[in-house]
Amino acid sequence: MTDQSRDELKGKVLHLTDLVAYQEGTIASRMIVNRPAGNITIFAFDEGESLSEHTAPYDAVVNVLEGAAEVCVGGVTSRMVGGETIIFPANVPHAVTAISQFKMALIMIRG
């Protein structure tokens, strides 16, 4: 998505779940904010898809928009459903697995 198409979203009421569609056998994403201070990306996971364990050098906030997922942060696994939020601390290993199709907003804060 270009900066121009991201700018077209500004000032409008959005349903985040409508910004990215499920795709069979994969994870689809759409970055809606991309700034030096951080970014916001909406993800749609097909059932069983996952992001393997990794770390990031900055905090990340995950808000599950719909569906269900299993998240693992620092070796602790939790089940999350739509409406729930978790913070992935900087430099702590984390992973996400779709229990069902699910959508999430990922907000990454740099600095």
C-alpha angles and dihedrals in degrees: 000000000000125000088249094056090045088052089056088067094057118109093013129113106247136194100211092204089062094057097075130030129216115257121198115257098001150066117257122198142183124193109215100176124032116175136144089254093055147297143247120221129180116214132194113197122195113224112285095015118128149181107231122232113290141142134235127204092233139045119276129196118209120197115187107220099185140344126026136290141175115229127190119200120178091342095310115116123207135177114230132191136188113305096028125115135198133183118225105207119224115272094008116122114248139171137184129210126183112234087184130354104302142171128213140180114226116201114189119193118198124200 
